[in-house]
Amino acid sequence: MSKRYDREFKLQASKLVVEHGYSLNEAAERLGATAWSIRNWIKGFRADGTLPPKDQPVGTAEELKELRKENKRLRLENEILKKATAYFAKDQV
């Protein structure tokens, strides 16, 4: 009889291996799942983008996401400042 695990359990088990450096066997032993199952969960989460690709470190993926968010915010602020400068400059001429 096979056990049914919810998505959250599968994701946390996958993160133990990918983010925290557990081996598949260690994670499987601690959680009562099989290493084969966890390996498949990791493949699935990488395929749908929930986990970063195998060749991309986890920290890099999170950092890239944050940097893109910050870049978007800074571009918006820069655009607002340009418009404000143009507005006040026309009053000076």
Number of C-alpha atoms within 10 A of each C-alpha: 3 5 6 8 9 7 11 9 12 18 17 13 23 26 19 17 19 18 13 10 11 15 13 20 16 15 20 20 12 9 11 10 18 14 16 11 15 23 16 13 17 22 16 15 18 15 12 10 10 11 22 19 16 11 6 10 13 17 11 11 14 12 11 12 12 12 12 11 11 12 12 12 12 12 11 12 11 12 12 12 12 11 11 11 11 11 11 10 10 8 7 6 5
